[in-house]
Amino acid sequence: MPIFEYRCEACGKVFDVLVKSSERNQEQRCPQCQSAKVKKVFSTFGVGSSSPSKPCGSSSTTPCGGG
Ligand SMILES: [Zn+2]
């Protein structure tokens, strides 16, 4: 079963939730302040990075705006 990480936008608490396939659409609440304003975050190597797409222009083989 997948474990999703959530961050509370109210208090900043980050918590993990083990989500069953039948409960994946269920609303999550912050265990600290009970706020429902939580956002799912994904565990990545770079903590603090929030760019969803891969960086362009970092290599000559992947130029920016390439079509
Ligand atoms: Zn909270």
PDB file of the backbone (N, CA, C, O) and the ligand in Angstrom, with CONECT records:
HET     ZN  A 101       1
ATOM      1  N   MET A   1       0.842  -1.201   0.000  1.00  0.00           N
ATOM      2  CA  MET A   1       0.000   0.000   0.000  1.00  0.00           C
ATOM      3  C   MET A   1       0.875   1.247   0.000  1.00  0.00           C
ATOM      4  O   MET A   1       1.900   1.311   0.678  1.00  0.00           O
ATOM      5  N   PRO A   2       0.452   2.212  -0.760  1.00  0.00           N
ATOM      6  CA  PRO A   2       1.277   3.409  -0.869  1.00  0.00           C
ATOM      7  C   PRO A   2       1.144   4.308   0.347  1.00  0.00           C
ATOM      8  O   PRO A   2       0.088   4.405   0.972  1.00  0.00           O
ATOM      9  N   ILE A   3       2.230   4.948   0.652  1.00  0.00           N
ATOM     10  CA  ILE A   3       2.213   5.918   1.742  1.00  0.00           C
ATOM     11  C   ILE A   3       2.375   7.301   1.139  1.00  0.00           C
ATOM     12  O   ILE A   3       3.356   7.588   0.453  1.00  0.00           O
ATOM     13  N   PHE A   4       1.396   8.147   1.407  1.00  0.00           N
ATOM     14  CA  PHE A   4       1.454   9.501   0.890  1.00  0.00           C
ATOM     15  C   PHE A   4       1.852  10.462   2.002  1.00  0.00           C
ATOM     16  O   PHE A   4       1.557  10.266   3.181  1.00  0.00           O
ATOM     17  N   GLU A   5       2.524  11.490   1.567  1.00  0.00           N
ATOM     18  CA  GLU A   5       2.954  12.492   2.528  1.00  0.00           C
ATOM     19  C   GLU A   5       2.100  13.734   2.348  1.00  0.00           C
ATOM     20  O   GLU A   5       1.888  14.196   1.227  1.00  0.00           O
ATOM     21  N   TYR A   6       1.627  14.255   3.427  1.00  0.00           N
ATOM     22  CA  TYR A   6       0.798  15.448   3.389  1.00  0.00           C
ATOM     23  C   TYR A   6       1.440  16.542   4.229  1.00  0.00           C
ATOM     24  O   TYR A   6       2.164  16.290   5.193  1.00  0.00           O
ATOM     25  N   ARG A   7       1.141  17.763   3.819  1.00  0.00           N
ATOM     26  CA  ARG A   7       1.601  18.894   4.615  1.00  0.00           C
ATOM     27  C   ARG A   7       0.409  19.778   4.939  1.00  0.00           C
ATOM     28  O   ARG A   7      -0.375  20.130   4.058  1.00  0.00           O
ATOM     29  N   CYS A   8       0.280  20.126   6.192  1.00  0.00           N
ATOM     30  CA  CYS A   8      -0.807  20.977   6.623  1.00  0.00           C
ATOM     31  C   CYS A   8      -0.473  22.429   6.298  1.00  0.00           C
ATOM     32  O   CYS A   8       0.600  22.928   6.636  1.00  0.00           O
ATOM     33  N   GLU A   9      -1.411  23.091   5.640  1.00  0.00           N
ATOM     34  CA  GLU A   9      -1.175  24.486   5.289  1.00  0.00           C
ATOM     35  C   GLU A   9      -1.519  25.421   6.441  1.00  0.00           C
ATOM     36  O   GLU A   9      -1.204  26.611   6.415  1.00  0.00           O
ATOM     37  N   ALA A  10      -2.159  24.866   7.431  1.00  0.00           N
ATOM     38  CA  ALA A  10      -2.536  25.685   8.569  1.00  0.00           C
ATOM     39  C   ALA A  10      -1.390  25.822   9.577  1.00  0.00           C
ATOM     40  O   ALA A  10      -1.107  26.916  10.066  1.00  0.00           O
ATOM     41  N   CYS A  11      -0.742  24.702   9.876  1.00  0.00           N
ATOM     42  CA  CYS A  11       0.308  24.738  10.896  1.00  0.00           C
ATOM     43  C   CYS A  11       1.657  24.270  10.362  1.00  0.00           C
ATOM     44  O   CYS A  11       2.676  24.389  11.041  1.00  0.00           O
ATOM     45  N   GLY A  12       1.656  23.737   9.138  1.00  0.00           N
ATOM     46  CA  GLY A  12       2.918  23.326   8.545  1.00  0.00           C
ATOM     47  C   GLY A  12       3.354  21.925   8.914  1.00  0.00           C
ATOM     48  O   GLY A  12       4.451  21.495   8.555  1.00  0.00           O
ATOM     49  N   LYS A  13       2.525  21.232   9.607  1.00  0.00           N
ATOM     50  CA  LYS A  13       2.829  19.867  10.023  1.00  0.00           C
ATOM     51  C   LYS A  13       2.894  18.943   8.812  1.00  0.00           C
ATOM     52  O   LYS A  13       2.010  18.966   7.956  1.00  0.00           O
ATOM     53  N   VAL A  14       3.921  18.151   8.748  1.00  0.00           N
ATOM     54  CA  VAL A  14       4.046  17.158   7.682  1.00  0.00           C
ATOM     55  C   VAL A  14       3.829  15.781   8.278  1.00  0.00           C
ATOM     56  O   VAL A  14       4.435  15.415   9.285  1.00  0.00           O
ATOM     57  N   PHE A  15       2.948  15.022   7.633  1.00  0.00           N
ATOM     58  CA  PHE A  15       2.641  13.712   8.169  1.00  0.00           C
ATOM     59  C   PHE A  15       2.423  12.714   7.049  1.00  0.00           C
ATOM     60  O   PHE A  15       2.041  13.076   5.936  1.00  0.00           O
ATOM     61  N   ASP A  16       2.670  11.467   7.359  1.00  0.00           N
ATOM     62  CA  ASP A  16       2.502  10.398   6.386  1.00  0.00           C
ATOM     63  C   ASP A  16       1.173   9.700   6.614  1.00  0.00           C
ATOM     64  O   ASP A  16       0.726   9.514   7.746  1.00  0.00           O
ATOM     65  N   VAL A  17       0.561   9.322   5.512  1.00  0.00           N
ATOM     66  CA  VAL A  17      -0.705   8.604   5.599  1.00  0.00           C
ATOM     67  C   VAL A  17      -0.619   7.355   4.735  1.00  0.00           C
ATOM     68  O   VAL A  17      -0.280   7.413   3.553  1.00  0.00           O
ATOM     69  N   LEU A  18      -0.928   6.244   5.347  1.00  0.00           N
ATOM     70  CA  LEU A  18      -0.961   5.014   4.594  1.00  0.00           C
ATOM     71  C   LEU A  18      -2.348   4.899   3.963  1.00  0.00           C
ATOM     72  O   LEU A  18      -3.347   4.701   4.654  1.00  0.00           O
ATOM     73  N   VAL A  19      -2.386   5.026   2.645  1.00  0.00           N
ATOM     74  CA  VAL A  19      -3.659   5.120   1.945  1.00  0.00           C
ATOM     75  C   VAL A  19      -3.977   3.815   1.246  1.00  0.00           C
ATOM     76  O   VAL A  19      -3.226   3.338   0.395  1.00  0.00           O
ATOM     77  N   LYS A  20      -5.112   3.252   1.628  1.00  0.00           N
ATOM     78  CA  LYS A  20      -5.592   2.078   0.925  1.00  0.00           C
ATOM     79  C   LYS A  20      -6.243   2.506  -0.390  1.00  0.00           C
ATOM     80  O   LYS A  20      -6.702   3.639  -0.531  1.00  0.00           O
ATOM     81  N   SER A  21      -6.273   1.596  -1.330  1.00  0.00           N
ATOM     82  CA  SER A  21      -6.806   1.923  -2.644  1.00  0.00           C
ATOM     83  C   SER A  21      -8.261   2.352  -2.572  1.00  0.00           C
ATOM     84  O   SER A  21      -8.731   3.126  -3.407  1.00  0.00           O
ATOM     85  N   SER A  22      -8.969   1.849  -1.575  1.00  0.00           N
ATOM     86  CA  SER A  22     -10.381   2.191  -1.432  1.00  0.00           C
ATOM     87  C   SER A  22     -10.581   3.503  -0.688  1.00  0.00           C
ATOM     88  O   SER A  22     -11.696   4.016  -0.597  1.00  0.00           O
ATOM     89  N   GLU A  23      -9.484   4.039  -0.155  1.00  0.00           N
ATOM     90  CA  GLU A  23      -9.608   5.257   0.641  1.00  0.00           C
ATOM     91  C   GLU A  23      -8.768   6.394   0.080  1.00  0.00           C
ATOM     92  O   GLU A  23      -8.519   7.391   0.759  1.00  0.00           O
ATOM     93  N   ARG A  24      -8.335   6.235  -1.162  1.00  0.00           N
ATOM     94  CA  ARG A  24      -7.391   7.204  -1.696  1.00  0.00           C
ATOM     95  C   ARG A  24      -8.052   8.559  -1.971  1.00  0.00           C
ATOM     96  O   ARG A  24      -7.382   9.589  -2.055  1.00  0.00           O
ATOM     97  N   ASN A  25      -9.389   8.533  -2.110  1.00  0.00           N
ATOM     98  CA  ASN A  25     -10.086   9.793  -2.330  1.00  0.00           C
ATOM     99  C   ASN A  25     -10.613  10.403  -1.035  1.00  0.00           C
ATOM    100  O   ASN A  25     -11.283  11.435  -1.027  1.00  0.00           O
ATOM    101  N   GLN A  26     -10.288   9.734   0.033  1.00  0.00           N
ATOM    102  CA  GLN A  26     -10.773  10.214   1.313  1.00  0.00           C
ATOM    103  C   GLN A  26     -10.001  11.463   1.740  1.00  0.00           C
ATOM    104  O   GLN A  26      -8.802  11.599   1.495  1.00  0.00           O
ATOM    105  N   GLU A  27     -10.725  12.349   2.375  1.00  0.00           N
ATOM    106  CA  GLU A  27     -10.103  13.587   2.812  1.00  0.00           C
ATOM    107  C   GLU A  27      -9.206  13.318   4.012  1.00  0.00           C
ATOM    108  O   GLU A  27      -9.554  12.562   4.919  1.00  0.00           O
ATOM    109  N   GLN A  28      -8.065  13.947   3.988  1.00  0.00           N
ATOM    110  CA  GLN A  28      -7.133  13.781   5.090  1.00  0.00           C
ATOM    111  C   GLN A  28      -7.163  15.009   5.981  1.00  0.00           C
ATOM    112  O   GLN A  28      -7.436  16.121   5.528  1.00  0.00           O
ATOM    113  N   ARG A  29      -6.886  14.795   7.213  1.00  0.00           N
ATOM    114  CA  ARG A  29      -6.849  15.901   8.163  1.00  0.00           C
ATOM    115  C   ARG A  29      -5.526  15.904   8.916  1.00  0.00           C
ATOM    116  O   ARG A  29      -4.890  14.872   9.128  1.00  0.00           O
ATOM    117  N   CYS A  30      -5.152  17.092   9.303  1.00  0.00           N
ATOM    118  CA  CYS A  30      -3.920  17.245  10.053  1.00  0.00           C
ATOM    119  C   CYS A  30      -4.085  16.631  11.444  1.00  0.00           C
ATOM    120  O   CYS A  30      -5.039  16.945  12.156  1.00  0.00           O
ATOM    121  N   PRO A  31      -3.164  15.765  11.824  1.00  0.00           N
ATOM    122  CA  PRO A  31      -3.250  15.135  13.150  1.00  0.00           C
ATOM    123  C   PRO A  31      -2.913  16.098  14.278  1.00  0.00           C
ATOM    124  O   PRO A  31      -3.150  15.816  15.453  1.00  0.00           O
ATOM    125  N   GLN A  32      -2.363  17.228  13.897  1.00  0.00           N
ATOM    126  CA  GLN A  32      -1.927  18.166  14.938  1.00  0.00           C
ATOM    127  C   GLN A  32      -2.993  19.223  15.239  1.00  0.00           C
ATOM    128  O   GLN A  32      -3.289  19.506  16.399  1.00  0.00           O
ATOM    129  N   CYS A  33      -3.567  19.804  14.172  1.00  0.00           N
ATOM    130  CA  CYS A  33      -4.549  20.865  14.385  1.00  0.00           C
ATOM    131  C   CYS A  33      -5.917  20.512  13.798  1.00  0.00           C
ATOM    132  O   CYS A  33      -6.849  21.314  13.862  1.00  0.00           O
ATOM    133  N   GLN A  34      -6.031  19.330  13.236  1.00  0.00           N
ATOM    134  CA  GLN A  34      -7.306  18.831  12.707  1.00  0.00           C
ATOM    135  C   GLN A  34      -7.802  19.645  11.517  1.00  0.00           C
ATOM    136  O   GLN A  34      -8.975  19.566  11.151  1.00  0.00           O
ATOM    137  N   SER A  35      -6.924  20.411  10.926  1.00  0.00           N
ATOM    138  CA  SER A  35      -7.330  21.184   9.761  1.00  0.00           C
ATOM    139  C   SER A  35      -7.413  20.286   8.531  1.00  0.00           C
ATOM    140  O   SER A  35      -6.639  19.342   8.369  1.00  0.00           O
ATOM    141  N   ALA A  36      -8.370  20.607   7.678  1.00  0.00           N
ATOM    142  CA  ALA A  36      -8.526  19.835   6.452  1.00  0.00           C
ATOM    143  C   ALA A  36      -7.737  20.465   5.306  1.00  0.00           C
ATOM    144  O   ALA A  36      -7.737  19.957   4.185  1.00  0.00           O
ATOM    145  N   LYS A  37      -7.070  21.571   5.600  1.00  0.00           N
ATOM    146  CA  LYS A  37      -6.280  22.228   4.563  1.00  0.00           C
ATOM    147  C   LYS A  37      -4.905  21.575   4.468  1.00  0.00           C
ATOM    148  O   LYS A  37      -3.887  22.150   4.852  1.00  0.00           O
ATOM    149  N   VAL A  38      -4.915  20.375   3.952  1.00  0.00           N
ATOM    150  CA  VAL A  38      -3.661  19.662   3.776  1.00  0.00           C
ATOM    151  C   VAL A  38      -3.435  19.411   2.293  1.00  0.00           C
ATOM    152  O   VAL A  38      -4.376  19.235   1.519  1.00  0.00           O
ATOM    153  N   LYS A  39      -2.192  19.401   1.932  1.00  0.00           N
ATOM    154  CA  LYS A  39      -1.841  19.146   0.544  1.00  0.00           C
ATOM    155  C   LYS A  39      -0.919  17.951   0.466  1.00  0.00           C
ATOM    156  O   LYS A  39      -0.040  17.742   1.302  1.00  0.00           O
ATOM    157  N   LYS A  40      -1.159  17.184  -0.569  1.00  0.00           N
ATOM    158  CA  LYS A  40      -0.318  16.015  -0.761  1.00  0.00           C
ATOM    159  C   LYS A  40       1.030  16.445  -1.324  1.00  0.00           C
ATOM    160  O   LYS A  40       1.106  17.216  -2.280  1.00  0.00           O
ATOM    161  N   VAL A  41       2.049  15.951  -0.736  1.00  0.00           N
ATOM    162  CA  VAL A  41       3.386  16.244  -1.239  1.00  0.00           C
ATOM    163  C   VAL A  41       4.065  14.926  -1.587  1.00  0.00           C
ATOM    164  O   VAL A  41       3.723  13.868  -1.059  1.00  0.00           O
ATOM    165  N   PHE A  42       5.009  15.017  -2.465  1.00  0.00           N
ATOM    166  CA  PHE A  42       5.682  13.811  -2.888  1.00  0.00           C
ATOM    167  C   PHE A  42       7.119  13.811  -2.390  1.00  0.00           C
ATOM    168  O   PHE A  42       7.830  14.813  -2.467  1.00  0.00           O
ATOM    169  N   SER A  43       7.509  12.689  -1.893  1.00  0.00           N
ATOM    170  CA  SER A  43       8.867  12.578  -1.399  1.00  0.00           C
ATOM    171  C   SER A  43       9.839  12.610  -2.559  1.00  0.00           C
ATOM    172  O   SER A  43       9.785  11.776  -3.463  1.00  0.00           O
ATOM    173  N   THR A  44      10.716  13.575  -2.518  1.00  0.00           N
ATOM    174  CA  THR A  44      11.703  13.694  -3.580  1.00  0.00           C
ATOM    175  C   THR A  44      13.091  13.775  -2.975  1.00  0.00           C
ATOM    176  O   THR A  44      13.253  13.897  -1.761  1.00  0.00           O
ATOM    177  N   PHE A  45      14.054  13.707  -3.813  1.00  0.00           N
ATOM    178  CA  PHE A  45      15.420  13.784  -3.318  1.00  0.00           C
ATOM    179  C   PHE A  45      15.748  15.196  -2.837  1.00  0.00           C
ATOM    180  O   PHE A  45      16.419  15.396  -1.825  1.00  0.00           O
ATOM    181  N   GLY A  46      15.254  16.154  -3.593  1.00  0.00           N
ATOM    182  CA  GLY A  46      15.522  17.541  -3.241  1.00  0.00           C
ATOM    183  C   GLY A  46      14.419  18.099  -2.368  1.00  0.00           C
ATOM    184  O   GLY A  46      13.330  18.400  -2.858  1.00  0.00           O
ATOM    185  N   VAL A  47      14.683  18.239  -1.098  1.00  0.00           N
ATOM    186  CA  VAL A  47      13.668  18.781  -0.201  1.00  0.00           C
ATOM    187  C   VAL A  47      13.565  20.288  -0.414  1.00  0.00           C
ATOM    188  O   VAL A  47      14.563  21.008  -0.404  1.00  0.00           O
ATOM    189  N   GLY A  48      12.338  20.738  -0.606  1.00  0.00           N
ATOM    190  CA  GLY A  48      12.136  22.164  -0.814  1.00  0.00           C
ATOM    191  C   GLY A  48      11.947  22.506  -2.275  1.00  0.00           C
ATOM    192  O   GLY A  48      11.435  23.575  -2.606  1.00  0.00           O
ATOM    193  N   SER A  49      12.352  21.616  -3.140  1.00  0.00           N
ATOM    194  CA  SER A  49      12.154  21.840  -4.559  1.00  0.00           C
ATOM    195  C   SER A  49      10.704  21.588  -4.932  1.00  0.00           C
ATOM    196  O   SER A  49      10.102  20.612  -4.484  1.00  0.00           O
ATOM    197  N   SER A  50      10.148  22.459  -5.745  1.00  0.00           N
ATOM    198  CA  SER A  50       8.738  22.314  -6.091  1.00  0.00           C
ATOM    199  C   SER A  50       8.511  22.431  -7.597  1.00  0.00           C
ATOM    200  O   SER A  50       7.396  22.709  -8.037  1.00  0.00           O
ATOM    201  N   SER A  51       9.544  22.223  -8.371  1.00  0.00           N
ATOM    202  CA  SER A  51       9.371  22.286  -9.809  1.00  0.00           C
ATOM    203  C   SER A  51       8.924  20.925 -10.335  1.00  0.00           C
ATOM    204  O   SER A  51       9.648  19.937 -10.211  1.00  0.00           O
ATOM    205  N   PRO A  52       7.740  20.878 -10.918  1.00  0.00           N
ATOM    206  CA  PRO A  52       7.185  19.605 -11.369  1.00  0.00           C
ATOM    207  C   PRO A  52       7.867  19.055 -12.620  1.00  0.00           C
ATOM    208  O   PRO A  52       7.958  17.841 -12.801  1.00  0.00           O
ATOM    209  N   SER A  53       8.332  19.929 -13.460  1.00  0.00           N
ATOM    210  CA  SER A  53       8.938  19.471 -14.695  1.00  0.00           C
ATOM    211  C   SER A  53      10.454  19.423 -14.567  1.00  0.00           C
ATOM    212  O   SER A  53      11.052  20.069 -13.706  1.00  0.00           O
ATOM    213  N   LYS A  54      11.034  18.661 -15.425  1.00  0.00           N
ATOM    214  CA  LYS A  54      12.478  18.554 -15.388  1.00  0.00           C
ATOM    215  C   LYS A  54      13.113  19.857 -15.869  1.00  0.00           C
ATOM    216  O   LYS A  54      12.562  20.542 -16.730  1.00  0.00           O
ATOM    217  N   PRO A  55      14.244  20.184 -15.323  1.00  0.00           N
ATOM    218  CA  PRO A  55      14.890  21.432 -15.712  1.00  0.00           C
ATOM    219  C   PRO A  55      15.348  21.419 -17.161  1.00  0.00           C
ATOM    220  O   PRO A  55      15.971  20.464 -17.626  1.00  0.00           O
ATOM    221  N   CYS A  56      15.026  22.498 -17.865  1.00  0.00           N
ATOM    222  CA  CYS A  56      15.453  22.594 -19.244  1.00  0.00           C
ATOM    223  C   CYS A  56      16.680  23.482 -19.338  1.00  0.00           C
ATOM    224  O   CYS A  56      16.900  24.360 -18.503  1.00  0.00           O
ATOM    225  N   GLY A  57      17.443  23.248 -20.330  1.00  0.00           N
ATOM    226  CA  GLY A  57      18.634  24.055 -20.517  1.00  0.00           C
ATOM    227  C   GLY A  57      19.794  23.631 -19.638  1.00  0.00           C
ATOM    228  O   GLY A  57      20.870  24.227 -19.693  1.00  0.00           O
ATOM    229  N   SER A  58      19.582  22.606 -18.828  1.00  0.00           N
ATOM    230  CA  SER A  58      20.657  22.146 -17.962  1.00  0.00           C
ATOM    231  C   SER A  58      21.694  21.355 -18.754  1.00  0.00           C
ATOM    232  O   SER A  58      22.817  21.131 -18.302  1.00  0.00           O
ATOM    233  N   SER A  59      21.288  20.948 -19.931  1.00  0.00           N
ATOM    234  CA  SER A  59      22.191  20.190 -20.773  1.00  0.00           C
ATOM    235  C   SER A  59      22.029  20.627 -22.228  1.00  0.00           C
ATOM    236  O   SER A  59      20.959  21.089 -22.624  1.00  0.00           O
ATOM    237  N   SER A  60      23.055  20.486 -22.995  1.00  0.00           N
ATOM    238  CA  SER A  60      22.975  20.889 -24.395  1.00  0.00           C
ATOM    239  C   SER A  60      22.040  19.997 -25.188  1.00  0.00           C
ATOM    240  O   SER A  60      21.586  20.363 -26.273  1.00  0.00           O
ATOM    241  N   THR A  61      21.755  18.822 -24.638  1.00  0.00           N
ATOM    242  CA  THR A  61      20.868  17.892 -25.334  1.00  0.00           C
ATOM    243  C   THR A  61      19.407  18.149 -24.992  1.00  0.00           C
ATOM    244  O   THR A  61      18.510  17.619 -25.647  1.00  0.00           O
ATOM    245  N   THR A  62      19.167  18.961 -23.966  1.00  0.00           N
ATOM    246  CA  THR A  62      17.792  19.284 -23.596  1.00  0.00           C
ATOM    247  C   THR A  62      17.614  20.796 -23.538  1.00  0.00           C
ATOM    248  O   THR A  62      17.510  21.384 -22.461  1.00  0.00           O
ATOM    249  N   PRO A  63      17.582  21.419 -24.728  1.00  0.00           N
ATOM    250  CA  PRO A  63      17.444  22.867 -24.769  1.00  0.00           C
ATOM    251  C   PRO A  63      16.050  23.329 -24.371  1.00  0.00           C
ATOM    252  O   PRO A  63      15.076  22.583 -24.481  1.00  0.00           O
ATOM    253  N   CYS A  64      15.973  24.568 -23.906  1.00  0.00           N
ATOM    254  CA  CYS A  64      14.688  25.123 -23.514  1.00  0.00           C
ATOM    255  C   CYS A  64      13.839  25.390 -24.754  1.00  0.00           C
ATOM    256  O   CYS A  64      14.353  25.819 -25.787  1.00  0.00           O
ATOM    257  N   GLY A  65      12.566  25.138 -24.647  1.00  0.00           N
ATOM    258  CA  GLY A  65      11.631  25.467 -25.708  1.00  0.00           C
ATOM    259  C   GLY A  65      11.807  24.620 -26.947  1.00  0.00           C
ATOM    260  O   GLY A  65      11.352  24.984 -28.031  1.00  0.00           O
ATOM    261  N   GLY A  66      12.459  23.503 -26.785  1.00  0.00           N
ATOM    262  CA  GLY A  66      12.643  22.632 -27.922  1.00  0.00           C
ATOM    263  C   GLY A  66      11.333  21.996 -28.354  1.00  0.00           C
ATOM    264  O   GLY A  66      10.534  21.588 -27.512  1.00  0.00           O
ATOM    265  N   GLY A  67      11.112  21.910 -29.623  1.00  0.00           N
ATOM    266  CA  GLY A  67       9.866  21.347 -30.064  1.00  0.00           C
ATOM    267  C   GLY A  67      10.130  20.156 -30.840  1.00  0.00           C
ATOM    268  O   GLY A  67       9.198  19.511 -31.319  1.00  0.00           O
TER     269      GLY A  67
HETATM  270 ZN    ZN A 101      -2.129  21.415  11.037  1.00  0.00          ZN2+
END
